[in-house]
């Protein structure tokens, strides 16, 4: 009795085919690639269903809302338009609650309200900043005129020292405006007026 089975023609052909495939450079896909491809196909399938379309719309509106809120925060809306930012946060939290319960239509609606509130807060913030900058620039112009008059009338050493102090003060105020430290700049304007203009 023979311990080893004999190779048949079929098994030889199969082995030869496998060897040829491996010699041509064919590689089997990695399990991670297969999983990723399956997930992509599943997402495409889900996106074509009515619920999937609502989910996709929710994701897009949510991302836009988060971006709008981030832009408003970076501009300082929490400080200059806190009511609108609070309204935006409440609307977004409500939207997230609906999305968790798969109520994507209502979630999209509330997310749009949140985005609109964040955009309004950003607009209000920019208006407030513009008004503050204009007011501070007006004050700076008045102070520069005062300094110009001071430099024309001062001839002694003590007056020159006082003028140098005023120029440094003015420089600090300009830097505060550039850094959007409007409250500090306003305080420095008041101090300048008390110190030098009265």
Long-range contacts (C-beta under 8 A, 24 or more apart in sequence): 51-102, 51-104, 54-104, 54-105, 54-108, 55-104, 57-104, 57-108, 58-99, 58-104, 58-107, 58-108, 58-111, 61-108, 61-111, 61-112, 61-115, 62-95, 62-96, 62-99, 62-107, 62-111, 64-111, 64-115, 65-92, 65-95, 65-111, 65-112, 65-114, 65-115, 65-118, 66-92, 68-115, 68-118, 68-119, 68-122, 69-114, 69-115, 69-118, 71-118, 71-122, 72-118, 72-119, 72-121, 72-122, 72-125, 75-122, 75-125, 75-126, 75-129, 76-125, 76-129, 76-180, 77-118, 77-121, 77-122, 77-124, 77-125, 79-125, 80-124, 80-125, 80-128, 80-129, 81-120, 81-121, 81-122, 81-124, 81-125, 81-128, 84-117, 84-118, 84-120, 84-121, 84-124, 85-117, 85-118, 85-121, 87-114, 87-117, 88-114, 88-115, 88-117, 88-118, 88-121, 89-114, 90-114, 91-117, 129-180, 129-182, 132-182, 132-186, 133-177, 133-182, 136-173, 136-177, 136-182, 136-185, 136-186, 136-189, 137-177, 139-173, 139-189, 140-170, 140-173, 140-174, 140-177, 140-189, 143-170, 143-173, 143-189, 143-192, 143-193, 143-196, 143-197, 144-170, 146-196, 146-197, 150-196, 162-196, 166-192, 166-195, 166-196, 169-195, 169-196
